[in-house]
Amino acid sequence: MNNSSDEKTDETMSPSGSAKRLEEVLDNLNLETLSAPLLRTLLSQTMETLKVARRRVDEQESKIEILTRLSTTDPATSLLNMRGIHLTLRKLLARAKRDETGGALLVIDLDGFKAINSTFGHAAGNNVLAGVARYLLDAVREGDEVARLGGDEFAIIMPGVTPFEADKRAAAISAGLNRLIIPWQARAIHIRGSVGGACFGPKDDMKSVYRRADEDKYRRKSKRKALQTTGGKHDA
């Protein structure tokens, strides 16, 4: 096999190779001696080279888009993954500094997820994750972003909400989550979880927003466990 011949052929067929050949031809032209048929031929070749180049650029952009989507998507739920939600929050915090805007981050932790895996198997656990993902997607507004951070943890970014709106929506999402029942092989799996949150604005950074949201989530989880231990009723 003649590798040098193959490499030369590949170079010739590439957009850059075609453009280079066309550039060489144009550099050597004497415009005063060109005839109309030759001009038409050159124009035709130029247009064809541009079409090939445009097609290759579109193909590369499509591949980049697919790779970017794969790198920011959780395969189990098709939600954003941790990298995807971090990129989104980073952009929103930059916009908040620029435009004096804000929003809220909710973090969600399921209760007893390990027990679900142990009792029903990992397939049931994956089904629960998918069911929770569907519920969260149905519970948010257009423009909100839902992510799975890993394990049994989820997150929601709500751009532009006020603290009052964020509290109200977090309470509604928590109430719905704790009423959620996901069927599995003629069994009913009752979902329980804790929802915490933190609002952000122009002066916040990603680390502090996550820390405050996590602290709120664990505070609510501790309160839930304390009330369950004493047998009292608790708010979702």
Secondary structure as UniProt FT lines:
FT   HELIX           3..13
FT   HELIX           15..27
FT   HELIX           31..33
FT   HELIX           36..71
FT   TURN            75..77
FT   HELIX           82..99
FT   STRAND          103..110
FT   HELIX           113..120
FT   HELIX           122..139
FT   TURN            142..143
FT   STRAND          145..150
FT   TURN            151..152
FT   STRAND          153..159
FT   HELIX           163..177
FT   TURN            178..179
FT   STRAND          181..184
FT   TURN            185..186
FT   STRAND          187..190
FT   STRAND          193..200
FT   TURN            202..203
FT   HELIX           206..230
//
